[in-house]
Amino acid sequence: MRIAIVGATGLVGTIILEELASGDFDIEIEKIVPMASHRSAGSSVEFSGEEVEIIPLDSGNIPPVDIAFFAVEDALSKKFAPIFVQRGATVIDKSNAFRRDEKVPLVVPEVNGNEIGDAKIIASPNCSTIQLVMALAPLKKFGIKSVWVSTYQAISGAGKNAVAKFIEEWEDMWDWLENKDLIEILSEHPYKNFSPPAMFSNVIPQIGTETGNGCFTEEDKLQFETKKILQMPELYISATAVRVPVLNVHSEAVSIEFFKNVNFSEIEAALKNFENLIISEKTLTPVDVSGRREIFVSRLRMDSVRKDVIHLWIMGDNIRKGAATNAIQIAEILSQKQKH
């Protein structure tokens, strides 16, 4: 297959190239075409030990490819994805550009891969949505009534520039700490007047822009996309999205209410038997999960009072399964369809 990566120099694009080069996926690659903005003209990326020149993204030089991965902002996806489709490609888009389009499947392969059909544009969900629906999908049969989720989202989810800014804050912080005593450190923060808020040694309980009723776009995405993927339009889901000073891996504290009392052993068995979902008796942290392709659940427990409520801690590498790996799994399905 001829494959284009639009946004090849970004965090997600870089991981797509790395994952494709690993050879772990059932995709026969004939040609790789990395694409990025004109700022990257003349530069190259590495793929399978070779340097491949980056093609500037321009409507006049869209290459003929079978699959085009899009890892760019919404506006660029809306502009260029239809052009790639006109040239014969199937687009797998990681942005928010098409997720609310009723004609565009929003896909997590383990959950609803059968919905791809003959679609020429396929949307890959928000990173925090992917790990949530991976845990909710095997529990649908028990009758989910409502879901409460608080996310603890890593800085890598905000992109390469956010990671660079965080590292810069980290380095500056050491200079500030050098001549401070403990009380001064606990009483002050060198970035307290920053706008937007600093990420170092901070927690930011808002991600995206305000949408009304005190909600932000990240929370709206999580709620809408979960209902669409699970085909549960009446599901009550409440979300609070928080950015935390962790470089990689999103975490979620989730409480699930069912319509009737549930059996813990049956809940645990359903989760354990779901593809690419790992249940751990050990409480996991981002350090345990970074670099992994699966979604992880720990601290699985019944509510201490109610027998119709369970609680769990869900974690996933937001750049891999939350972005690049999920998109490549979609491409695997397309590759298998082509073979048959």
Disulfide bonds with the S-S distance in Angstrom:
none
